[in-house]
Amino acid sequence: MAQNKENFVELKLVDLEQTLIDLKSNVGDGTQAHTSFSTHNVIMITSDSQKEDAELLDHLIKFNPARFFLLSFTKELGDLPYRISARCEILSSEDHICSEIIKIECAPSQVSLVTSILRSHLLTGVSTDVFILDSKSMTDAVVKNIVELSERVIYDSGLLGGLTNAESLNRFSNTRIDIQWLNLSQWREAVRMLFEIPSIGSRLNFIDRISIGTVTDKSGEISIASYFFAGWILGCLKLEVVAFGLDSFECKTREGRGIELGFFQSGNTPGPQSLNFDFLLQGDESNDKLSVELTRINNSIECIAKGKVEFRTSYNLKESSKLELLQRFFLAGTSVNQYDNALRQAVDLEKLSQGYRFS
């Protein structure tokens, strides 16, 4: 066995489990054996960004100890079908807990062989996550073989080449955790709190138009985060997208009433920048008209309601890195119950808007 510069010990497959036992016995300051945190497997499909992946791994093992498998698909292995190395990282010397980290490098043609290796060495009786860091490696073989091993698959739909690709993963994993979805949690909470205000919540069935301010790229493409946000709103309101008009989407309630959904250019940072609701008049008087605007301003979402009764309130909006979002998810959890429906609606919006660009 040889130790490389990343503190991984190169080994033969037949020696893997014994090597892990030996590494756990020697990790830390003492000679007392350590045990792995045996309630979780994590398969990470790594990318070319080795520094970023290493930073993410170092962060994950601190709050989500597990048996980690790092898969790297490369063509530069010579005659070897794969290369395996391992290391252990101590997490708690007091509780004698460490994470096991197994690196598997292989050619893309060896997916079936690597899947067999994973099946043989995954901790049994515990859950398995697949973490996609490299969208270029997501071939049909990888999705059908490796993703299928998981109870949960974690990814950033913005890096998968479109929302349709993210939607296709639902055939291979029971639960999907999307970084884009996690990043919208504060916006979703602000909207929920808004409609808990009686004067707003009582008008829920009288929404006439929804407008979302968003940053677009140079070609005028709407951001995936904004499609997701819109998809979540449509799902909550039980609306279906039926057509795309001149400058907005036509949506229908279950009763057949039409509601418009539009996007407009706003702000200079990724994700939703504002959200406007315009409501139908409930009476004949003009002072019964109501509109509500939520706008991102620095580290808050400012809400202004204009109508018969006017008010202003604000909600905290903290910028979070991918690491912070994942840590919050693993430690506190984030509901993904509405994710599938929001994604389906977002895919419908994306497909209908193909060919349309902001002027």
URMOJO-V524930 format. One record per run of one state. SS is the DSSP state (helix for helix, strand for strand, loop for the rest). FROM is the first residue (numbers start at 0). LEN is the number of residues. If there is no record, write none. Layout:
# URMOJO-V524930
ss->SS from->FROM len->LEN
ss->SS from->FROM len->LEN
This chain:
# URMOJO-V524930
ss->loop from->0 len->1
ss->strand from->1 len->2
ss->loop from->3 len->5
ss->strand from->8 len->3
ss->loop from->11 len->1
ss->helix from->12 len->14
ss->loop from->26 len->8
ss->strand from->34 len->2
ss->loop from->36 len->3
ss->strand from->39 len->6
ss->loop from->45 len->4
ss->helix from->49 len->14
ss->loop from->63 len->3
ss->strand from->66 len->7
ss->loop from->73 len->8
ss->strand from->81 len->11
ss->loop from->92 len->4
ss->strand from->96 len->10
ss->loop from->106 len->1
ss->helix from->107 len->14
ss->loop from->121 len->5
ss->strand from->126 len->6
ss->loop from->132 len->2
ss->helix from->134 len->3
ss->loop from->137 len->2
ss->helix from->139 len->6
ss->loop from->145 len->1
ss->helix from->146 len->3
ss->loop from->149 len->2
ss->strand from->151 len->4
ss->loop from->155 len->1
ss->helix from->156 len->3
ss->loop from->159 len->3
ss->helix from->162 len->9
ss->loop from->171 len->3
ss->strand from->174 len->4
ss->helix from->178 len->5
ss->loop from->183 len->1
ss->helix from->184 len->11
ss->loop from->195 len->2
ss->helix from->197 len->4
ss->loop from->201 len->2
ss->helix from->203 len->3
ss->strand from->206 len->8
ss->loop from->214 len->1
ss->strand from->215 len->1
ss->loop from->216 len->5
ss->strand from->221 len->1
ss->loop from->222 len->1
ss->helix from->223 len->13
ss->loop from->236 len->3
ss->strand from->239 len->5
ss->loop from->244 len->4
ss->strand from->248 len->4
ss->loop from->252 len->5
ss->strand from->257 len->8
ss->loop from->265 len->6
ss->strand from->271 len->8
ss->loop from->279 len->6
ss->helix from->285 len->3
ss->loop from->288 len->2
ss->strand from->290 len->7
ss->loop from->297 len->2
ss->strand from->299 len->7
ss->loop from->306 len->4
ss->strand from->310 len->6
ss->loop from->316 len->5
ss->helix from->321 len->11
ss->loop from->332 len->6
ss->helix from->338 len->14
ss->loop from->352 len->7
